[in-house]
Amino acid sequence: MLLEMDQSEVIHLIESPEDLKIKVSEAMQVLHEAASGSEVGDQLGSLWRTALIGKAGQPDNGQEQAPML
């Protein structure tokens, strides 16, 4: 998804952590839907849950960086 974006949009995401987090979440959802039911899908689902709730089941307080794709 990032490769398809204009340079100005990428710069905006670099400057806006909350918007970057939203974009990464959207990308994770697309990957999760594309791989549903497969072993890869199960692994992505695990990553997706980790990204949503943070490490060790603790809610994400916004201070940790989102997983890199």
PDB file of N, CA, C and O in Angstrom:
ATOM      1  N   MET A   1       0.816  -1.193   0.000  1.00  0.00           N
ATOM      2  CA  MET A   1       0.000   0.000   0.000  1.00  0.00           C
ATOM      3  C   MET A   1       0.862   1.261   0.000  1.00  0.00           C
ATOM      4  O   MET A   1       0.540   2.242  -0.670  1.00  0.00           O
ATOM      5  N   LEU A   2       1.953   1.226   0.752  1.00  0.00           N
ATOM      6  CA  LEU A   2       2.812   2.407   0.807  1.00  0.00           C
ATOM      7  C   LEU A   2       3.449   2.709  -0.546  1.00  0.00           C
ATOM      8  O   LEU A   2       3.670   3.869  -0.893  1.00  0.00           O
ATOM      9  N   LEU A   3       3.740   1.658  -1.302  1.00  0.00           N
ATOM     10  CA  LEU A   3       4.368   1.860  -2.606  1.00  0.00           C
ATOM     11  C   LEU A   3       3.443   2.561  -3.584  1.00  0.00           C
ATOM     12  O   LEU A   3       3.908   3.203  -4.525  1.00  0.00           O
ATOM     13  N   GLU A   4       2.142   2.446  -3.374  1.00  0.00           N
ATOM     14  CA  GLU A   4       1.169   3.055  -4.263  1.00  0.00           C
ATOM     15  C   GLU A   4       0.829   4.494  -3.871  1.00  0.00           C
ATOM     16  O   GLU A   4       0.089   5.171  -4.583  1.00  0.00           O
ATOM     17  N   MET A   5       1.356   4.953  -2.765  1.00  0.00           N
ATOM     18  CA  MET A   5       1.000   6.284  -2.264  1.00  0.00           C
ATOM     19  C   MET A   5       1.893   7.367  -2.851  1.00  0.00           C
ATOM     20  O   MET A   5       3.041   7.125  -3.224  1.00  0.00           O
ATOM     21  N   ASP A   6       1.328   8.571  -2.922  1.00  0.00           N
ATOM     22  CA  ASP A   6       2.119   9.728  -3.324  1.00  0.00           C
ATOM     23  C   ASP A   6       3.150  10.029  -2.240  1.00  0.00           C
ATOM     24  O   ASP A   6       2.951   9.712  -1.068  1.00  0.00           O
ATOM     25  N   GLN A   7       4.241  10.640  -2.650  1.00  0.00           N
ATOM     26  CA  GLN A   7       5.301  10.983  -1.702  1.00  0.00           C
ATOM     27  C   GLN A   7       4.766  11.889  -0.595  1.00  0.00           C
ATOM     28  O   GLN A   7       5.157  11.742   0.563  1.00  0.00           O
ATOM     29  N   SER A   8       3.883  12.815  -0.933  1.00  0.00           N
ATOM     30  CA  SER A   8       3.350  13.731   0.077  1.00  0.00           C
ATOM     31  C   SER A   8       2.519  12.985   1.122  1.00  0.00           C
ATOM     32  O   SER A   8       2.528  13.355   2.296  1.00  0.00           O
ATOM     33  N   GLU A   9       1.798  11.932   0.702  1.00  0.00           N
ATOM     34  CA  GLU A   9       1.032  11.135   1.658  1.00  0.00           C
ATOM     35  C   GLU A   9       1.953  10.371   2.605  1.00  0.00           C
ATOM     36  O   GLU A   9       1.679  10.279   3.801  1.00  0.00           O
ATOM     37  N   VAL A  10       3.040   9.824   2.072  1.00  0.00           N
ATOM     38  CA  VAL A  10       3.998   9.093   2.906  1.00  0.00           C
ATOM     39  C   VAL A  10       4.631  10.037   3.920  1.00  0.00           C
ATOM     40  O   VAL A  10       4.782   9.681   5.089  1.00  0.00           O
ATOM     41  N   ILE A  11       4.996  11.219   3.488  1.00  0.00           N
ATOM     42  CA  ILE A  11       5.577  12.209   4.401  1.00  0.00           C
ATOM     43  C   ILE A  11       4.584  12.563   5.501  1.00  0.00           C
ATOM     44  O   ILE A  11       4.953  12.697   6.667  1.00  0.00           O
ATOM     45  N   HIS A  12       3.318  12.714   5.114  1.00  0.00           N
ATOM     46  CA  HIS A  12       2.286  13.007   6.108  1.00  0.00           C
ATOM     47  C   HIS A  12       2.210  11.901   7.165  1.00  0.00           C
ATOM     48  O   HIS A  12       2.090  12.182   8.357  1.00  0.00           O
ATOM     49  N   LEU A  13       2.282  10.638   6.717  1.00  0.00           N
ATOM     50  CA  LEU A  13       2.218   9.518   7.657  1.00  0.00           C
ATOM     51  C   LEU A  13       3.420   9.497   8.591  1.00  0.00           C
ATOM     52  O   LEU A  13       3.295   9.142   9.763  1.00  0.00           O
ATOM     53  N   ILE A  14       4.578   9.876   8.073  1.00  0.00           N
ATOM     54  CA  ILE A  14       5.781   9.939   8.906  1.00  0.00           C
ATOM     55  C   ILE A  14       5.606  11.000   9.993  1.00  0.00           C
ATOM     56  O   ILE A  14       6.066  10.825  11.121  1.00  0.00           O
ATOM     57  N   GLU A  15       4.950  12.080   9.649  1.00  0.00           N
ATOM     58  CA  GLU A  15       4.769  13.186  10.587  1.00  0.00           C
ATOM     59  C   GLU A  15       3.570  12.997  11.512  1.00  0.00           C
ATOM     60  O   GLU A  15       3.432  13.719  12.500  1.00  0.00           O
ATOM     61  N   SER A  16       2.704  12.036  11.204  1.00  0.00           N
ATOM     62  CA  SER A  16       1.493  11.831  11.993  1.00  0.00           C
ATOM     63  C   SER A  16       1.397  10.377  12.453  1.00  0.00           C
ATOM     64  O   SER A  16       0.855   9.538  11.734  1.00  0.00           O
ATOM     65  N   PRO A  17       1.916  10.072  13.637  1.00  0.00           N
ATOM     66  CA  PRO A  17       1.906   8.686  14.123  1.00  0.00           C
ATOM     67  C   PRO A  17       0.509   8.064  14.171  1.00  0.00           C
ATOM     68  O   PRO A  17       0.357   6.876  13.886  1.00  0.00           O
ATOM     69  N   GLU A  18      -0.491   8.834  14.519  1.00  0.00           N
ATOM     70  CA  GLU A  18      -1.854   8.289  14.597  1.00  0.00           C
ATOM     71  C   GLU A  18      -2.362   7.892  13.209  1.00  0.00           C
ATOM     72  O   GLU A  18      -2.968   6.831  13.060  1.00  0.00           O
ATOM     73  N   ASP A  19      -2.125   8.720  12.200  1.00  0.00           N
ATOM     74  CA  ASP A  19      -2.537   8.380  10.836  1.00  0.00           C
ATOM     75  C   ASP A  19      -1.747   7.187  10.310  1.00  0.00           C
ATOM     76  O   ASP A  19      -2.289   6.359   9.579  1.00  0.00           O
ATOM     77  N   LEU A  20      -0.477   7.093  10.674  1.00  0.00           N
ATOM     78  CA  LEU A  20       0.335   5.942  10.276  1.00  0.00           C
ATOM     79  C   LEU A  20      -0.224   4.668  10.899  1.00  0.00           C
ATOM     80  O   LEU A  20      -0.315   3.633  10.239  1.00  0.00           O
ATOM     81  N   LYS A  21      -0.593   4.749  12.153  1.00  0.00           N
ATOM     82  CA  LYS A  21      -1.166   3.592  12.834  1.00  0.00           C
ATOM     83  C   LYS A  21      -2.453   3.133  12.150  1.00  0.00           C
ATOM     84  O   LYS A  21      -2.688   1.933  12.012  1.00  0.00           O
ATOM     85  N   ILE A  22      -3.275   4.071  11.729  1.00  0.00           N
ATOM     86  CA  ILE A  22      -4.513   3.752  11.013  1.00  0.00           C
ATOM     87  C   ILE A  22      -4.195   3.075   9.688  1.00  0.00           C
ATOM     88  O   ILE A  22      -4.823   2.078   9.334  1.00  0.00           O
ATOM     89  N   LYS A  23      -3.232   3.605   8.961  1.00  0.00           N
ATOM     90  CA  LYS A  23      -2.861   3.038   7.660  1.00  0.00           C
ATOM     91  C   LYS A  23      -2.302   1.632   7.815  1.00  0.00           C
ATOM     92  O   LYS A  23      -2.622   0.750   7.018  1.00  0.00           O
ATOM     93  N   VAL A  24      -1.474   1.410   8.829  1.00  0.00           N
ATOM     94  CA  VAL A  24      -0.931   0.073   9.073  1.00  0.00           C
ATOM     95  C   VAL A  24      -2.067  -0.876   9.448  1.00  0.00           C
ATOM     96  O   VAL A  24      -2.082  -2.027   9.011  1.00  0.00           O
ATOM     97  N   SER A  25      -3.010  -0.407  10.246  1.00  0.00           N
ATOM     98  CA  SER A  25      -4.154  -1.226  10.620  1.00  0.00           C
ATOM     99  C   SER A  25      -4.961  -1.632   9.388  1.00  0.00           C
ATOM    100  O   SER A  25      -5.386  -2.781   9.275  1.00  0.00           O
ATOM    101  N   GLU A  26      -5.172  -0.696   8.470  1.00  0.00           N
ATOM    102  CA  GLU A  26      -5.887  -0.995   7.226  1.00  0.00           C
ATOM    103  C   GLU A  26      -5.132  -2.047   6.409  1.00  0.00           C
ATOM    104  O   GLU A  26      -5.742  -2.968   5.866  1.00  0.00           O
ATOM    105  N   ALA A  27      -3.817  -1.912   6.321  1.00  0.00           N
ATOM    106  CA  ALA A  27      -3.009  -2.869   5.565  1.00  0.00           C
ATOM    107  C   ALA A  27      -3.068  -4.252   6.207  1.00  0.00           C
ATOM    108  O   ALA A  27      -3.169  -5.259   5.506  1.00  0.00           O
ATOM    109  N   MET A  28      -3.005  -4.303   7.537  1.00  0.00           N
ATOM    110  CA  MET A  28      -3.090  -5.579   8.239  1.00  0.00           C
ATOM    111  C   MET A  28      -4.447  -6.247   7.994  1.00  0.00           C
ATOM    112  O   MET A  28      -4.522  -7.466   7.838  1.00  0.00           O
ATOM    113  N   GLN A  29      -5.503  -5.455   7.961  1.00  0.00           N
ATOM    114  CA  GLN A  29      -6.839  -5.995   7.717  1.00  0.00           C
ATOM    115  C   GLN A  29      -6.922  -6.586   6.310  1.00  0.00           C
ATOM    116  O   GLN A  29      -7.477  -7.670   6.130  1.00  0.00           O
ATOM    117  N   VAL A  30      -6.381  -5.893   5.319  1.00  0.00           N
ATOM    118  CA  VAL A  30      -6.378  -6.396   3.943  1.00  0.00           C
ATOM    119  C   VAL A  30      -5.618  -7.709   3.864  1.00  0.00           C
ATOM    120  O   VAL A  30      -6.097  -8.663   3.252  1.00  0.00           O
ATOM    121  N   LEU A  31      -4.444  -7.771   4.473  1.00  0.00           N
ATOM    122  CA  LEU A  31      -3.660  -9.004   4.477  1.00  0.00           C
ATOM    123  C   LEU A  31      -4.390 -10.132   5.194  1.00  0.00           C
ATOM    124  O   LEU A  31      -4.384 -11.277   4.742  1.00  0.00           O
ATOM    125  N   HIS A  32      -5.008  -9.801   6.297  1.00  0.00           N
ATOM    126  CA  HIS A  32      -5.745 -10.802   7.067  1.00  0.00           C
ATOM    127  C   HIS A  32      -6.895 -11.381   6.237  1.00  0.00           C
ATOM    128  O   HIS A  32      -7.089 -12.596   6.208  1.00  0.00           O
ATOM    129  N   GLU A  33      -7.647 -10.524   5.573  1.00  0.00           N
ATOM    130  CA  GLU A  33      -8.766 -10.971   4.749  1.00  0.00           C
ATOM    131  C   GLU A  33      -8.282 -11.798   3.559  1.00  0.00           C
ATOM    132  O   GLU A  33      -8.926 -12.780   3.190  1.00  0.00           O
ATOM    133  N   ALA A  34      -7.172 -11.418   2.963  1.00  0.00           N
ATOM    134  CA  ALA A  34      -6.647 -12.127   1.800  1.00  0.00           C
ATOM    135  C   ALA A  34      -6.147 -13.515   2.161  1.00  0.00           C
ATOM    136  O   ALA A  34      -6.183 -14.420   1.327  1.00  0.00           O
ATOM    137  N   ALA A  35      -5.686 -13.695   3.378  1.00  0.00           N
ATOM    138  CA  ALA A  35      -5.081 -14.960   3.777  1.00  0.00           C
ATOM    139  C   ALA A  35      -5.970 -15.779   4.713  1.00  0.00           C
ATOM    140  O   ALA A  35      -5.497 -16.743   5.316  1.00  0.00           O
ATOM    141  N   SER A  36      -7.232 -15.419   4.844  1.00  0.00           N
ATOM    142  CA  SER A  36      -8.127 -16.116   5.769  1.00  0.00           C
ATOM    143  C   SER A  36      -8.167 -17.607   5.477  1.00  0.00           C
ATOM    144  O   SER A  36      -8.260 -18.026   4.324  1.00  0.00           O
ATOM    145  N   GLY A  37      -8.096 -18.394   6.529  1.00  0.00           N
ATOM    146  CA  GLY A  37      -8.218 -19.828   6.420  1.00  0.00           C
ATOM    147  C   GLY A  37      -6.934 -20.570   6.109  1.00  0.00           C
ATOM    148  O   GLY A  37      -6.934 -21.801   6.083  1.00  0.00           O
ATOM    149  N   SER A  38      -5.854 -19.872   5.874  1.00  0.00           N
ATOM    150  CA  SER A  38      -4.590 -20.542   5.582  1.00  0.00           C
ATOM    151  C   SER A  38      -3.657 -20.421   6.777  1.00  0.00           C
ATOM    152  O   SER A  38      -3.941 -19.684   7.721  1.00  0.00           O
ATOM    153  N   GLU A  39      -2.548 -21.142   6.737  1.00  0.00           N
ATOM    154  CA  GLU A  39      -1.556 -21.027   7.805  1.00  0.00           C
ATOM    155  C   GLU A  39      -1.027 -19.602   7.885  1.00  0.00           C
ATOM    156  O   GLU A  39      -0.828 -19.064   8.974  1.00  0.00           O
ATOM    157  N   VAL A  40      -0.802 -18.993   6.719  1.00  0.00           N
ATOM    158  CA  VAL A  40      -0.350 -17.603   6.685  1.00  0.00           C
ATOM    159  C   VAL A  40      -1.413 -16.713   7.314  1.00  0.00           C
ATOM    160  O   VAL A  40      -1.098 -15.778   8.050  1.00  0.00           O
ATOM    161  N   GLY A  41      -2.660 -17.009   7.021  1.00  0.00           N
ATOM    162  CA  GLY A  41      -3.753 -16.234   7.613  1.00  0.00           C
ATOM    163  C   GLY A  41      -3.774 -16.335   9.117  1.00  0.00           C
ATOM    164  O   GLY A  41      -4.033 -15.351   9.809  1.00  0.00           O
ATOM    165  N   ASP A  42      -3.497 -17.546   9.638  1.00  0.00           N
ATOM    166  CA  ASP A  42      -3.436 -17.723  11.087  1.00  0.00           C
ATOM    167  C   ASP A  42      -2.304 -16.903  11.697  1.00  0.00           C
ATOM    168  O   ASP A  42      -2.464 -16.312  12.765  1.00  0.00           O
ATOM    169  N   GLN A  43      -1.154 -16.868  11.012  1.00  0.00           N
ATOM    170  CA  GLN A  43      -0.021 -16.084  11.501  1.00  0.00           C
ATOM    171  C   GLN A  43      -0.351 -14.595  11.458  1.00  0.00           C
ATOM    172  O   GLN A  43      -0.031 -13.860  12.392  1.00  0.00           O
ATOM    173  N   LEU A  44      -0.988 -14.148  10.378  1.00  0.00           N
ATOM    174  CA  LEU A  44      -1.371 -12.740  10.282  1.00  0.00           C
ATOM    175  C   LEU A  44      -2.407 -12.392  11.338  1.00  0.00           C
ATOM    176  O   LEU A  44      -2.386 -11.298  11.901  1.00  0.00           O
ATOM    177  N   GLY A  45      -3.313 -13.328  11.604  1.00  0.00           N
ATOM    178  CA  GLY A  45      -4.308 -13.089  12.650  1.00  0.00           C
ATOM    179  C   GLY A  45      -3.659 -12.880  14.000  1.00  0.00           C
ATOM    180  O   GLY A  45      -4.082 -12.030  14.783  1.00  0.00           O
ATOM    181  N   SER A  46      -2.622 -13.667  14.264  1.00  0.00           N
ATOM    182  CA  SER A  46      -1.885 -13.509  15.514  1.00  0.00           C
ATOM    183  C   SER A  46      -1.215 -12.141  15.576  1.00  0.00           C
ATOM    184  O   SER A  46      -1.258 -11.465  16.603  1.00  0.00           O
ATOM    185  N   LEU A  47      -0.599 -11.743  14.473  1.00  0.00           N
ATOM    186  CA  LEU A  47       0.026 -10.413  14.421  1.00  0.00           C
ATOM    187  C   LEU A  47      -1.019  -9.320  14.597  1.00  0.00           C
ATOM    188  O   LEU A  47      -0.789  -8.327  15.288  1.00  0.00           O
ATOM    189  N   TRP A  48      -2.152  -9.514  13.973  1.00  0.00           N
ATOM    190  CA  TRP A  48      -3.240  -8.531  14.035  1.00  0.00           C
ATOM    191  C   TRP A  48      -3.694  -8.347  15.481  1.00  0.00           C
ATOM    192  O   TRP A  48      -3.850  -7.221  15.952  1.00  0.00           O
ATOM    193  N   ARG A  49      -3.906  -9.461  16.178  1.00  0.00           N
ATOM    194  CA  ARG A  49      -4.335  -9.367  17.580  1.00  0.00           C
ATOM    195  C   ARG A  49      -3.263  -8.700  18.427  1.00  0.00           C
ATOM    196  O   ARG A  49      -3.575  -7.881  19.292  1.00  0.00           O
ATOM    197  N   THR A  50      -2.005  -9.042  18.188  1.00  0.00           N
ATOM    198  CA  THR A  50      -0.900  -8.441  18.940  1.00  0.00           C
ATOM    199  C   THR A  50      -0.865  -6.939  18.709  1.00  0.00           C
ATOM    200  O   THR A  50      -0.663  -6.168  19.647  1.00  0.00           O
ATOM    201  N   ALA A  51      -1.061  -6.523  17.468  1.00  0.00           N
ATOM    202  CA  ALA A  51      -1.034  -5.090  17.148  1.00  0.00           C
ATOM    203  C   ALA A  51      -2.183  -4.360  17.824  1.00  0.00           C
ATOM    204  O   ALA A  51      -2.032  -3.209  18.236  1.00  0.00           O
ATOM    205  N   LEU A  52      -3.337  -5.024  17.941  1.00  0.00           N
ATOM    206  CA  LEU A  52      -4.503  -4.371  18.539  1.00  0.00           C
ATOM    207  C   LEU A  52      -4.421  -4.270  20.054  1.00  0.00           C
ATOM    208  O   LEU A  52      -4.804  -3.253  20.633  1.00  0.00           O
ATOM    209  N   ILE A  53      -3.919  -5.326  20.701  1.00  0.00           N
ATOM    210  CA  ILE A  53      -3.943  -5.310  22.174  1.00  0.00           C
ATOM    211  C   ILE A  53      -2.596  -5.032  22.791  1.00  0.00           C
ATOM    212  O   ILE A  53      -2.515  -4.860  24.007  1.00  0.00           O
ATOM    213  N   GLY A  54      -1.542  -4.981  22.016  1.00  0.00           N
ATOM    214  CA  GLY A  54      -0.218  -4.737  22.553  1.00  0.00           C
ATOM    215  C   GLY A  54       0.403  -6.008  23.098  1.00  0.00           C
ATOM    216  O   GLY A  54      -0.218  -7.071  23.064  1.00  0.00           O
ATOM    217  N   LYS A  55       1.591  -5.908  23.586  1.00  0.00           N
ATOM    218  CA  LYS A  55       2.329  -7.065  24.090  1.00  0.00           C
ATOM    219  C   LYS A  55       1.740  -7.559  25.402  1.00  0.00           C
ATOM    220  O   LYS A  55       1.241  -6.780  26.214  1.00  0.00           O
ATOM    221  N   ALA A  56       1.809  -8.862  25.588  1.00  0.00           N
ATOM    222  CA  ALA A  56       1.414  -9.541  26.833  1.00  0.00           C
ATOM    223  C   ALA A  56      -0.015  -9.227  27.245  1.00  0.00           C
ATOM    224  O   ALA A  56      -0.336  -9.220  28.433  1.00  0.00           O
ATOM    225  N   GLY A  57      -0.891  -8.962  26.242  1.00  0.00           N
ATOM    226  CA  GLY A  57      -2.293  -8.741  26.548  1.00  0.00           C
ATOM    227  C   GLY A  57      -2.608  -7.396  27.138  1.00  0.00           C
ATOM    228  O   GLY A  57      -3.742  -7.153  27.548  1.00  0.00           O
ATOM    229  N   GLN A  58      -1.640  -6.520  27.192  1.00  0.00           N
ATOM    230  CA  GLN A  58      -1.868  -5.190  27.741  1.00  0.00           C
ATOM    231  C   GLN A  58      -2.391  -4.274  26.649  1.00  0.00           C
ATOM    232  O   GLN A  58      -1.900  -4.345  25.522  1.00  0.00           O
ATOM    233  N   PRO A  59      -3.362  -3.418  26.930  1.00  0.00           N
ATOM    234  CA  PRO A  59      -3.834  -2.477  25.918  1.00  0.00           C
ATOM    235  C   PRO A  59      -2.692  -1.598  25.424  1.00  0.00           C
ATOM    236  O   PRO A  59      -1.819  -1.199  26.194  1.00  0.00           O
ATOM    237  N   ASP A  60      -2.714  -1.308  24.142  1.00  0.00           N
ATOM    238  CA  ASP A  60      -1.688  -0.454  23.553  1.00  0.00           C
ATOM    239  C   ASP A  60      -1.905   0.970  24.041  1.00  0.00           C
ATOM    240  O   ASP A  60      -2.976   1.543  23.842  1.00  0.00           O
ATOM    241  N   ASN A  61      -0.899   1.534  24.674  1.00  0.00           N
ATOM    242  CA  ASN A  61      -1.023   2.892  25.200  1.00  0.00           C
ATOM    243  C   ASN A  61      -0.557   3.951  24.214  1.00  0.00           C
ATOM    244  O   ASN A  61      -0.459   5.129  24.559  1.00  0.00           O
ATOM    245  N   GLY A  62      -0.269   3.528  22.976  1.00  0.00           N
ATOM    246  CA  GLY A  62       0.128   4.476  21.948  1.00  0.00           C
ATOM    247  C   GLY A  62       1.594   4.809  21.965  1.00  0.00           C
ATOM    248  O   GLY A  62       2.049   5.566  21.107  1.00  0.00           O
ATOM    249  N   GLN A  63       2.373   4.272  22.917  1.00  0.00           N
ATOM    250  CA  GLN A  63       3.780   4.609  23.005  1.00  0.00           C
ATOM    251  C   GLN A  63       4.667   3.616  22.273  1.00  0.00           C
ATOM    252  O   GLN A  63       5.825   3.913  21.982  1.00  0.00           O
ATOM    253  N   GLU A  64       4.121   2.419  21.968  1.00  0.00           N
ATOM    254  CA  GLU A  64       4.887   1.445  21.228  1.00  0.00           C
ATOM    255  C   GLU A  64       4.696   1.686  19.739  1.00  0.00           C
ATOM    256  O   GLU A  64       3.639   2.154  19.316  1.00  0.00           O
ATOM    257  N   GLN A  65       5.702   1.372  18.950  1.00  0.00           N
ATOM    258  CA  GLN A  65       5.592   1.535  17.519  1.00  0.00           C
ATOM    259  C   GLN A  65       4.786   0.405  16.940  1.00  0.00           C
ATOM    260  O   GLN A  65       4.818  -0.713  17.453  1.00  0.00           O
ATOM    261  N   ALA A  66       4.058   0.686  15.869  1.00  0.00           N
ATOM    262  CA  ALA A  66       3.270  -0.329  15.178  1.00  0.00           C
ATOM    263  C   ALA A  66       4.224  -1.290  14.486  1.00  0.00           C
ATOM    264  O   ALA A  66       5.331  -0.900  14.116  1.00  0.00           O
ATOM    265  N   PRO A  67       3.808  -2.548  14.305  1.00  0.00           N
ATOM    266  CA  PRO A  67       4.677  -3.506  13.601  1.00  0.00           C
ATOM    267  C   PRO A  67       4.968  -3.047  12.182  1.00  0.00           C
ATOM    268  O   PRO A  67       4.096  -2.500  11.507  1.00  0.00           O
ATOM    269  N   MET A  68       6.180  -3.268  11.740  1.00  0.00           N
ATOM    270  CA  MET A  68       6.557  -2.887  10.385  1.00  0.00           C
ATOM    271  C   MET A  68       6.162  -3.998   9.433  1.00  0.00           C
ATOM    272  O   MET A  68       6.321  -5.176   9.750  1.00  0.00           O
ATOM    273  N   LEU A  69       5.657  -3.638   8.289  1.00  0.00           N
ATOM    274  CA  LEU A  69       5.269  -4.628   7.287  1.00  0.00           C
ATOM    275  C   LEU A  69       6.382  -4.876   6.326  1.00  0.00           C
ATOM    276  O   LEU A  69       6.237  -5.683   5.408  1.00  0.00           O
TER     277      LEU A  69
END
